[in-house]
Amino acid sequence: MKPELLDHISKLAGDDLPAYVYDLRGLREHARTIRAALPERVELLYAAKANSDPRLLRVLADHVDGFEVASGGELSHVRGLFPDMPIAFGGPGKTHAELTQAADAGVSRLHIESEHELRVLTTVLGDRTADILLRVNLPLTPGPVALAMGGRPSPFGLEPAQLDSCLALIAGDRRLRLRGLHVHLASGIQAPGHLDLAEDILIWARGWAQAHHIELTEVNIGGGMAVDYAHPNQLFDWAAFGAGLHRLLARHHNLTLRIEPGRSVTAYCGWYITEVLDVKRSHGEAFAVLRGGTHHLRTPAARQHNQPFQIIPVDTWPRPWPRPEARREAVTLVGQLCTPKDVLAHHVPVRQLRSGDRIAFAMAGAYAWNISHHAFLMHPAPAFHHLDEAPLPASVP
Ligand SMILES: *Cc1c(COP(=O)(O)O)cnc(C)c1O
């Protein structure tokens, strides 16, 4: 953990916990690294659903080509913050009102999920145009991944054979401008697997376009770059991914490739900080009960993993009775909810963990607070801290 982060955490009062701390400087460095690894012909969108905190988005806005949103709520949030940024609007079940909103907001790309959706779009456009990508559920298997959304029955996108009726609609309506295809098949794919997938997608897309006499100029290959919660230091290999995309694009001229990662961009900048309320033993096993829980950080429950954490020892113990502790044993870290599912980390060996110690859960910057069931049990919400970036050096003339 960075010294400035540790310093910030140790200055928090007990009443300030639990708290989310977002390391904005780390986020900027990471975003810069990702952008630098990608070839020029690859556009980078950030999938706002991973974490749409305004200050995170402001940092990212300097390094991405635009944002991908998946609801009317995200659309108005992002459009409100960035009146001029390109926005792609995807996701299943877009309502009449959301499609109207998309037309009003002038989104740069609409990702069409079904023929019906395309038809609804034609009823809201009036004399406006829409730039669309057809989302395809290709029969490609990305291998063992965390969250498969394609290559099998799924509510996402169109089957290849269903594209034809969409093409007919587009051919008959000059307001609908087909810009290309969108393929987001899965989450949790490592760089080599993602490159294989990208290659398969482009081969398929080119064959499809040739067969339909379409000039293919854009393919969005989605997000899903792997984040390994068991190995926090093993980041997705952006350098290898970028180099591979560079080689791939050399074989596909006049094609703009777009990616829209979420988790791999913001997961690492977020920390969920809390304290140990109690350490107890049950049927021979040690449990640490923490302030807060999965109603603030649902990620480990949703993905069934151990959230990586660091213990920050607090040496003062103000009580007159012995301090509850676990020593050189495996501890299960749970929250305050009255459900056995409120587990943040299961059976993790610790050297020492005591009531009053602080815990900093890492990798809590994506699909963390915003996917959690905040209202359950009516505990107070965490505070949010943004570790600011260093002031910019005075510019040298
Ligand atoms: C969720 C989602 C993303 C982002 O996925 P990550 O795993 O967070 O990178 C991108 N595109 C689509 C269509 C999605 O549904």
The ligand as an SDF file (V2000), in Angstrom:
LIG
                    3D

 15 15  0  0  0  0  0  0  0  0999 V2000
  -20.2230   -4.7390  -18.5090 C   0  0  0  0  0  0  0  0  0  0  0  0
  -19.8790   -4.5000  -19.9020 C   0  0  0  0  0  0  0  0  0  0  0  0
  -18.6280   -3.9800  -20.2380 C   0  0  0  0  0  0  0  0  0  0  0  0
  -17.5240   -3.8160  -19.2360 C   0  0  0  0  0  0  0  0  0  0  0  0
  -17.1140   -5.0700  -18.7950 O   0  0  0  0  0  0  0  0  0  0  0  0
  -15.8470   -5.1970  -17.7890 P   0  0  0  0  0  0  0  0  0  0  0  0
  -15.8020   -6.6430  -17.4510 O   0  0  0  0  0  0  0  0  0  0  0  0
  -16.1440   -4.3330  -16.6200 O   0  0  0  0  0  0  0  0  0  0  0  0
  -14.6490   -4.7450  -18.5380 O   0  0  0  0  0  0  0  0  0  0  0  0
  -18.4040   -3.6530  -21.5590 C   0  0  0  0  0  0  0  0  0  0  0  0
  -19.3550   -3.8240  -22.4930 N   0  0  0  0  0  0  0  0  0  0  0  0
  -20.5550   -4.3480  -22.2120 C   0  0  0  0  0  0  0  0  0  0  0  0
  -21.5550   -4.5230  -23.2700 C   0  0  0  0  0  0  0  0  0  0  0  0
  -20.8590   -4.7110  -20.9070 C   0  0  0  0  0  0  0  0  0  0  0  0
  -22.0480   -5.2440  -20.6240 O   0  0  0  0  0  0  0  0  0  0  0  0
  1  2  1  0
  2  3  1  0
  2 14  2  0
  3  4  1  0
  3 10  2  0
  4  5  1  0
  5  6  1  0
  6  7  2  0
  6  8  1  0
  6  9  1  0
 10 11  1  0
 11 12  2  0
 12 13  1  0
 12 14  1  0
 14 15  1  0
M  END
$$$$
